[in-house]
Amino acid sequence: MSQNKIPLNPIEEMGLLLHDLGHQIGKPNQAVDMFRAAIKWGQMTKKQQMWHVEAMLSRNLPVGPSIRARLAELYEIQLKEALEEKTRYAVAVQKDNDSCYFCVIVPDLPGCFAVGDNIRMALENAKEAIKVHVETSLLNNVQLNEPKSIDSYIDSPEYIGDVWTYVTI
């Protein structure tokens, strides 16, 4: 009786490769941990998944070149999907009373803000600021939290009087 092979998505295949890898390096307990982590990946964002795979690839594990090459290939697939994945960030828009500028604050990304001569320009600048912030965080292995909704911030004292909207990246 022939066994039908079920096609795997990149995350499932990566999980099985990591599981096999744990056995190959003689650490079956680590293999189970790796497999459990792979199962949890289905609940993570693409960006979180990328962070974990990047961490695995950066370790100097004694694995054959074919496994390392396939992990790298799967990493590239996930990276492409992560970059194509659209994320919506809640932003607070403030008008500076002392000037003609508008400021956009991104509470989900501490320190991320943008300014512009008008609201449209401030929001466009915020998109670029968010992209740079996220890319820099990924390059530095800083894990990003899932963006929250406007409702999570609207009653916060620091944002009283601000106008809220979403910026999609």
PyMOL commands that set and color helices and strands:
alter all, ss='L'
color gray80, all
select helices_A, chain A and resi 10-24+28-41+46-58+65-84+119-139+150-152+157-159
alter helices_A, ss='H'
color red, helices_A
select strands_A, chain A and resi 88-95+102-105+113-116+163-168
alter strands_A, ss='S'
color yellow, strands_A
deselect
rebuild
show_as cartoon
